[in-house]
């Protein structure tokens, strides 16, 4: 991973994804028993941080193809659709048959052709990869391409500008781009900051793989936190995460639900379960509530109105 590219991404990605709000959330932190620095990544056209990586991915390429294929639970697909639409590139997204209908609708509104296939995200990814191979079209995989990770890391450039030391950063862990990008930058500018990943207990494949030092697939990834519902880890992501991450914890479905409600009641902000996974980790794991400043992103708010 290239530190200079993370710094460039922080300056050059589309302004709508840059310089997002960050503030010490006194009420939420008080409830959790910690000084909490909240990074709000939901106030943009796709309601998530994914536009940082997708915009940098396309911006950093010397030439663009006329068409790209990807797989997504919904937020990455929106990010790629937004970046493709801005550049006249056709975007095709595969999502699971049970994907969040709000996310599917928004991907289509952004111009993506969306195909529903497979029982879960990793199943949809296999369909997307096979389709791309048949059509001779490039397949974009979130977590594998380092430009996506570098773009996501631009968030840490902003976090690290906070006037004071950050003791730990707690980051939702799906395919790995966000944790990898944040971890790389914080290791560069603040090596004493602890980097903690968060997986859903019902989707622990990334945690188990990092602990085992090899890819560990799970039979299912049945969690309400669809944005971190990984069943089949990406080997390249495990390689770049290992030297960057101090620990990975898991959180229950109850903690994820409680975190979304707590964020809403104490900050007035809406977060989807994966987006509030850092708050869920602080609810469930007392050892993360240290004396110093703890930072976490609210990194997605694409949640159905009835939830």
N, C-alpha and C positions, 0 to 999 in steps of 0.2 A: 504494500500500500504506500502511496506517495503522499507524504505530508504536505509538500508544496501544492499538490493538486487539491487537497482539502482546503488549504488557505485560499487558493484561487476560486474554488467553488463558493466559498463564503462571500467572496466579492462579486462573483459573476453570474450565479444562478438567477433566475427571474426574480425581480424585486418582490413579487407577491409572496414568495416563500421565504424571504430573508428577514432578519431582524424581528423575529417573533417575540411576543411578550414574555418576560421572565420576571418573577417577583417572589418575595418571601411571603408565602401563604400562611399568615399568622393563625387564622382560625382552623384551617385544615391541619397545619402542623401542631397546633395545640391539642387537637383531638387525638393526633397520633403520638404525641409526646416527643416531638422532634422539631428542630429548626428546618423548615422545608422550603427549598427553592424550586418553584414550579416553572417549567418551560412549556408554554402553551403553543401547540403545533396544529391547532384545529381551526384557526381563523384565516382560511384561504379557500380558493375555489373547490378544492377536493376534500377539505376537512381532515387532512392528515399530513404527516411529514413526508410522505412518499414523493411529492413533487420535487423535493430537493435532489434526490438521487436520479429520478428519471430526466429531469431537466439537464442535470450535469452530464448524464450519459449521452444524450443527444448533442448537447452543446460542445462536448469535448471531442467529438468525432470529426475528422476532416471532411468526410462525405457521408451522406445518409442514403440508405436504400429506400425504395418507394414503399416498402411494406415490412412490418415487423409482427412477430407472433410472441405471445407470452401467456402465462397462467397466473391467476390471482384469486385470492379470496375476495378481492374487491378494491382495496385501497391502492395497491400497486398498479392495478389495471387502470384505475382512474388517473393516477400520476402519469403513466405511460400514454394514455389516451390524450391527456392535456398537452403533454410535450409533443406528441406526434401531430396533433391538430394545429399547434402553433407553427409547425414546420412543413405541413402538407404531406405527412407520411401516413399511410394507411396503418391502422392498428387493429390487430385481431387478438382477442382475449378468450381463453378457456377458463371456465369456472365450474365448480362442482354443481351437481344438479340441485343440491340443497343450499346453494349460496344465498347470502343475504339479499333479498330482492331489491332493497333500496340501493345497495352497492351496484347490483347488476343494472338497474335503471340508470344510475348516474354514469356508469361506464358508457352505456349506449348514448346518453345525452351528450357526452363528450366526443362522440363520433366513432367509438370502437364498435367493431363487429364482435358480439359476444356469443359464444357457443357454450351451452351447459352440457357437461359430460363428466361422468365419474361420480363415485360416492363421496369423495372428499377432495381437498385441495391437491394432494399428491397424485391422486388418480387423474384429476383434471390436467395436471402438469404432464403426465405421461401421454395423454391424448394430444395436448398441445405440441409436445416435442415430436410425436409421430406425424402430426399434420404438417408441421414446419419442414420435416425431412421429406415428406412426399411432395410438397410444393416447392422445395428448394428455397425456402425463406428463412431468414435468420431467426432463431429462437432466443429470446431475452429471458434470462433467469435471475430473478431477484436473489441477491446473496452470493451469486457466483461472479458477476462482473464487478471488478474493483471500482469502476467509475461510479456505479450506484452506491457503493459503500463510501467512497470519498465524498459524494454529494451529501449523503446522510450525515457524514462527519462534520459538515459545515455547521450543524447545530451546536456542536461542542465548541467551535470557535467563538460563538456567541455566548455560550454558557461560561466559558473560561474568562470572559471579560468582566465577570462579576467582581465587584471590589471587595475581595476577601477570599480566604481559602475555602475550597469545597472539600469536605472530608470524604464523601462518597457520592457516586452517581449510580442510580438504580434504573435499569433500562429493560423494557420488554424485549424478550428474545424469541424471534420467529426464525426466519431464514438466516439472520445474523448481520445484515447490512447495517442496521442502526447501532447495535452494540459494537460492531467492529469499527465503524467510523468514529463513534464517540470515544471508544477505548483507545484508538490510535492517537487521536489528538490529545486526549488527556494524559496519556503516557508521555507525550512529547513535551507538553507545557507544564504539567503538574503530576510528576511521577508518584507523588505520595497519595494521590487520590485513589480510593478503592473503587474498582469497577465491578458492579454486580449485575448479573443478568437475571431475568425472571421468566420462567416457563409456567404454563398451566400444569397442574398435577396430572390432568388427564391428557396432556400432550408433552411428555417429558423427554422426547427423543433427543433434543439438542443437549440437554443437561446430561443425560446418560452417555451420550457420545463423547462429550468433552471429558467426562470423568474416566471413560474407558480408553480414551485415546484412539478411537476408531468409530466408524459409523455404526450406530445402533438404531435399527428401525423398530417401530412399535406397531402393534396390530391395528391400533386405532388412535385417533386424535380427536376425541369427542368432547369438545369444550365449547362453552359459549364465547370464548375469546378466539374468534375465527382468525384474527390477524396473526396469532402466534400458534395456530393449530398445525404444527409440523409433525409429520409421521416419518418422513424420509429425509434426513439431514443431507446437506450439500457438503461433500468432502472438502472442497476449497474453502468454504466458510469456517469449517472446524480448524483448518490449518492456520488461518489468520487470527482466529479468536483465541486460540490456546495461550499465546504469550501476552494477551491483552487483558484477560478476564481473571479477577481474583476469586470469584465464586458465582455459582448459579443456584438460585433457590426456586422452589415450586410453590404455587399457591392454589388453594382450593377454589371450586366454583362458588362457594359461599363467600369467600373473601373477594373474589372478582365482582360479584354482585354488590356486596357491601361497599366496595371501593367506588363503584360508579355512583351509588346513592350518596355517599359521603362527599364526593367531589361536587355533586350537584348542590347539596344542601349547604356546604361550607364555602363554596366559591362561586356558585351560580353558573358553572360551566358544565357542559354535557361531554361525557367521555364514554366511548364504547369500552367493553370489558378489557380487550387487549390494550387499549390506550391508557387505561388506568391500572395496569398491572404493577407498576412501581408503587402506587399507593396501596394496592392489595398486599404487596410484599411487606410493607411497613406495618400494616394491620396484623399480619399473621406471624411475622418473625421479629421478636423483641430485640434480638441481637443487632438488628440493622438500625435501631434507634439510638444512634451515638450522640455524643455531646456536641459535635461540630455540625456544620451545615451539610444537609443531605439534599441532593438535587434529583429530580425525576421529571421526565417529559410526560405531558398529556398528549399522546401522539396520534389520536384518532377519535372522531366523534360521529362516525357514520352508523348510527343506531336507529332501528325502527322506532317510530313514534310511540307505539304501544309498549315499548320496553324501556 
